[in-house]
Amino acid sequence: MNRTTSLASLKSEDFDICIIGAGASGAGCALDAALRGYKVALIDRKDFASETSSRSTKLIHGGVRYLEQAFKKLDFAQLKQVRHGLEERHIVLKNAPHLARPLALMTPVNSWFEGLYFKIGLQIYDTFATNDSLPKSKWLTKKEVLAKIPTLNRKKLHSGVLYYDGQLDDARYCLALAQSAAEKGASVANYIEVRGFGRDNKGKLNAVEALDVISGEKLTIRTKLVINCTGPFSDHIRLFANPLLTERIRPSKGVHLVLPYDTLNSEYAMLIPKTPDGRVVFAIPFEGATMIGTTDTECDDIESEPTLNEDEKQYLADTLNPYLAKPIQPDQLRAGFGGLRPLIAADPSKSTKNLVRDHEVEVDEASNLVSLLGGKWTTYRLMAKDTIDQVDEMLGRSNACTTADHVLAGGEGYVFDAWQKLVSQYKLPEEVAKHLVKKYGSRATQIGELVADDLSLGERLSARYPYIRAEVIHTVRNEMAVIPRDFLARRIRLEITDWDETLNSLPVVADLMARELGWNQEEKQRNVDAYASEIRKFVSDAQ
Ligand SMILES: Cc1cc2nc3c(=O)[nH]c(=O)nc-3n(C[C@H](O)[C@H](O)[C@H](O)COP(=O)(O)OP(=O)(O)OC[C@H]3O[C@@H](n4cnc5c(N)ncnc54)[C@H](O)[C@@H]3O)c2cc1C
C-alpha cells in the first residue's frame, strides 16, 4: 500500500465503486468488491480502523448474551444472528490466523444452580457452532477454576463454566483487509475526507469530492457508485447525499479500562455474566495487559473522541472487584479507550441496550447512495457480501463472493513456528520474534531483513514490550502509517495498553518517521506535541 501511488490513481482513474470509510465495514467491502473484479477506491478521513473498528472488545463471537435474550424472549431473529456469528467466527479465525485466535473464557458462578444454567446455555451455544473445531464448553470445579485464574475471589466462588470464542487484533485485522484489497487492485488511501458529491443530470452520485487532509489538496474521485461505510458517522454522509433522508444511527458509547496483566494473571478471559444494568462485562488478556469492558450508553456527541471518563472507570472497577481476591486500585490504570457502536435505530423509544446489533444495506433511490448500516466486527464479511451483492444488482453484474476462502495479507503460508526462523536467521530475541509473527504473519521476515541491514533497528521501543524500531520503518513503507498515532495506536497497540510507555516511545517513533517521511525538525515536533497532548487528555479524562 503506497499512499502516493493511490492518490495518483484516485485523481486520474474512473472507478466502479468508491467506498467511504475504512473500518471493518469499508475494508471488508473493498476486499469483496476487488475480488469480484470491480475497480475500487477505498478512502478514510483518518487512519484505517481509527474509529470504532480499533476500539472493540476484540471478540469474534455469536454473542452469549444474545443467545440468552433469544430464549428469554423467544426471538428467532436473535437466534439467527448467534448462528451467523458462530459461522463467521470460523472464517475470521481461518483467514488470518496470525491476527485472530481461539480465546478461552471462564464464567465464574456462585451456586450450583447458576452453574447448571450457564452450562446448559453454553452447551446450546456449542451446538450452534457447527463448522469449527473450537473446544466445547466445560463445567469446572472451584479448584480447577482457581488453577486457571488464580486472582479470583475464592469466598463466593462455587465453580465456573469454561467456553471458547475468537479474539482478534481488530486494528491490524482491518489493515490486513485494506492491504489485501490493495493487493487485488483497489486504490486505498487514509486521510482523505469526503466533503461532498458530484451528480449526473438525474441527481445520481457520480463523483466524490474529497480533501487530502495531509496536504490540504482537493480531489475529485469519479465513480459509478458510492458506498457509505462510515459506521457511527453514516447519517452525515446519507444527508450529504440526500438531505431528505431521516437519521438512522443511534450511536452508543462503550469504553474499556486497561489494567496490568496480573489483574487476572492468566491467559484465560473472564465473562462477568450479569451487571446491575443487565449486561455482560469481559476481562480479557490482550497484548500483555487486561482489558475490562464494556459499557453501553447513548451518545449524542459523535465529533469528540469517546474517551474513558471517571464514572465509567468506577463502574467497570465496581463490576470487576467482587470477582477479585484483591480489589483493583485507581493507580493501576494503564490505559483506557472508548468507541461508538453504530447501532441502527429500530424504535426511537427503545434504549440502545435493546436494539438489535444487526446490519442493513440501504439504497437511496434519489442519489443511488448505498449505505451499509450497523453490524459488528464478527459479521463484517457477511455485511460486505450483502452490500456487494446489492452493488452487483445495481450494476447488472453477477459475481460470486469469494471472501470466505481468501486468506488475508500476512496469512499466506503462516505458521506460528516461523518465529524460530526469525531467531536463527536475524538473531532476534524469542519474545520479539513471537510478537512479529503474531502481528505481521508470514511478512515478519521483511522486518527481519530491515534489522539485518541496520542492527540499530532491532532495538526495542520500550524495555517492557517486544516492539522494535524496524516496525516503524516497515509500517511507514508498507502499511501507510502517516503520523505517530497510526503506528503507536494501531500498527502496534501500545496506546490502548500503556499510556506511559506510549509517551516514552513517542520521540524515537517520531525520529524514525521523520527520517522516512522527510519531516523537518518543526514538523516532527508538531507531530510529537499533538499526540502527547492527546494522550495527556485521555489521562486527565479518566481521573
Ligand atoms: C465498545 C465496543 C465494543 C465492541 N466489541 C465488539 C466485539 O467484541 N465483537 C464484535 O463483533 N463487534 C464489536 N463491536 C462492534 C464493532 O466494533 C463495530 O460494529 C465495527 O467496528 C464498526 O465498523 P465500521 O467500519 O462500520 O465503523 P468504523 O470503524 O467507525 O469506521 C467508519 C470509518 O468512516 C470514516 N469516516 C467518517 N466520516 C468520513 C468522511 N466524511 N470521509 C471519509 N471517511 C469518513 C471514519 O474515519 C471511520 O474510520 C464493538 C463496538 C464497540 C463500540
The ligand as an SDF file (V2000), in Angstrom:
LIG
                    3D

 53 58  0  0  0  0  0  0  0  0999 V2000
  -17.0660   -0.6980   22.7970 C   0  0  0  0  0  0  0  0  0  0  0  0
  -17.3350   -1.5780   21.6290 C   0  0  0  0  0  0  0  0  0  0  0  0
  -17.0600   -2.9380   21.7060 C   0  0  0  0  0  0  0  0  0  0  0  0
  -17.3170   -3.7550   20.6160 C   0  0  0  0  0  0  0  0  0  0  0  0
  -16.9620   -5.0590   20.6970 N   0  0  0  0  0  0  0  0  0  0  0  0
  -17.1980   -5.8830   19.6650 C   0  0  0  0  0  0  0  0  0  0  0  0
  -16.7820   -7.2260   19.7260 C   0  0  0  0  0  0  0  0  0  0  0  0
  -16.1700   -7.6690   20.6980 O   0  0  0  0  0  0  0  0  0  0  0  0
  -17.0650   -8.0210   18.6750 N   0  0  0  0  0  0  0  0  0  0  0  0
  -17.7440   -7.5710   17.5720 C   0  0  0  0  0  0  0  0  0  0  0  0
  -18.0100   -8.3600   16.6730 O   0  0  0  0  0  0  0  0  0  0  0  0
  -18.0940   -6.2650   17.4520 N   0  0  0  0  0  0  0  0  0  0  0  0
  -17.8320   -5.4190   18.4700 C   0  0  0  0  0  0  0  0  0  0  0  0
  -18.1700   -4.0910   18.3810 N   0  0  0  0  0  0  0  0  0  0  0  0
  -18.7910   -3.5970   17.1420 C   0  0  0  0  0  0  0  0  0  0  0  0
  -17.7530   -3.3090   16.0570 C   0  0  0  0  0  0  0  0  0  0  0  0
  -16.5670   -2.7790   16.5930 O   0  0  0  0  0  0  0  0  0  0  0  0
  -18.3300   -2.3290   15.0440 C   0  0  0  0  0  0  0  0  0  0  0  0
  -19.5720   -2.8130   14.5970 O   0  0  0  0  0  0  0  0  0  0  0  0
  -17.4470   -2.1240   13.8340 C   0  0  0  0  0  0  0  0  0  0  0  0
  -16.1200   -1.8680   14.2000 O   0  0  0  0  0  0  0  0  0  0  0  0
  -17.9730   -0.9560   13.0140 C   0  0  0  0  0  0  0  0  0  0  0  0
  -17.1460   -0.7950   11.8930 O   0  0  0  0  0  0  0  0  0  0  0  0
  -17.4870    0.2950   10.7980 P   0  0  0  0  0  0  0  0  0  0  0  0
  -16.4960    0.1130    9.7180 O   0  0  0  0  0  0  0  0  0  0  0  0
  -18.9210    0.2000   10.4180 O   0  0  0  0  0  0  0  0  0  0  0  0
  -17.3130    1.7010   11.5380 O   0  0  0  0  0  0  0  0  0  0  0  0
  -15.9500    2.4690   11.9110 P   0  0  0  0  0  0  0  0  0  0  0  0
  -14.9080    1.5440   12.3540 O   0  0  0  0  0  0  0  0  0  0  0  0
  -16.3120    3.5610   12.8640 O   0  0  0  0  0  0  0  0  0  0  0  0
  -15.4760    3.0800   10.5430 O   0  0  0  0  0  0  0  0  0  0  0  0
  -16.0820    4.1980    9.9500 C   0  0  0  0  0  0  0  0  0  0  0  0
  -14.9910    4.9920    9.2500 C   0  0  0  0  0  0  0  0  0  0  0  0
  -15.5790    6.0330    8.4800 O   0  0  0  0  0  0  0  0  0  0  0  0
  -14.6720    7.1030    8.4660 C   0  0  0  0  0  0  0  0  0  0  0  0
  -15.3580    8.3440    8.0680 N   0  0  0  0  0  0  0  0  0  0  0  0
  -16.3360    9.0020    8.7320 C   0  0  0  0  0  0  0  0  0  0  0  0
  -16.7040   10.1020    8.0640 N   0  0  0  0  0  0  0  0  0  0  0  0
  -15.9370   10.1530    6.9470 C   0  0  0  0  0  0  0  0  0  0  0  0
  -15.8170   11.0830    5.8740 C   0  0  0  0  0  0  0  0  0  0  0  0
  -16.5650   12.1980    5.7950 N   0  0  0  0  0  0  0  0  0  0  0  0
  -14.9080   10.8310    4.8940 N   0  0  0  0  0  0  0  0  0  0  0  0
  -14.1310    9.7250    4.9260 C   0  0  0  0  0  0  0  0  0  0  0  0
  -14.1940    8.8250    5.9490 N   0  0  0  0  0  0  0  0  0  0  0  0
  -15.0880    9.0330    6.9370 C   0  0  0  0  0  0  0  0  0  0  0  0
  -14.1360    7.1360    9.8920 C   0  0  0  0  0  0  0  0  0  0  0  0
  -12.9080    7.8280    9.9890 O   0  0  0  0  0  0  0  0  0  0  0  0
  -14.0320    5.6540   10.2280 C   0  0  0  0  0  0  0  0  0  0  0  0
  -12.7250    5.1470   10.0510 O   0  0  0  0  0  0  0  0  0  0  0  0
  -17.8950   -3.2220   19.4340 C   0  0  0  0  0  0  0  0  0  0  0  0
  -18.1730   -1.8550   19.3500 C   0  0  0  0  0  0  0  0  0  0  0  0
  -17.8770   -1.0400   20.4350 C   0  0  0  0  0  0  0  0  0  0  0  0
  -18.1290    0.4250   20.3450 C   0  0  0  0  0  0  0  0  0  0  0  0
  1  2  1  0
  2  3  1  0
  2 52  2  0
  3  4  2  0
  4  5  1  0
  4 50  1  0
  5  6  2  0
  6  7  1  0
  6 13  1  0
  7  8  2  0
  7  9  1  0
  9 10  1  0
 10 11  2  0
 10 12  1  0
 12 13  2  0
 13 14  1  0
 14 15  1  0
 14 50  1  0
 15 16  1  0
 16 17  1  0
 16 18  1  0
 18 19  1  0
 18 20  1  0
 20 21  1  0
 20 22  1  0
 22 23  1  0
 23 24  1  0
 24 25  2  0
 24 26  1  0
 24 27  1  0
 27 28  1  0
 28 29  2  0
 28 30  1  0
 28 31  1  0
 31 32  1  0
 32 33  1  0
 33 34  1  0
 33 48  1  0
 34 35  1  0
 35 36  1  0
 35 46  1  0
 36 37  1  0
 36 45  1  0
 37 38  2  0
 38 39  1  0
 39 40  1  0
 39 45  2  0
 40 41  1  0
 40 42  2  0
 42 43  1  0
 43 44  2  0
 44 45  1  0
 46 47  1  0
 46 48  1  0
 48 49  1  0
 50 51  2  0
 51 52  1  0
 52 53  1  0
M  END
$$$$
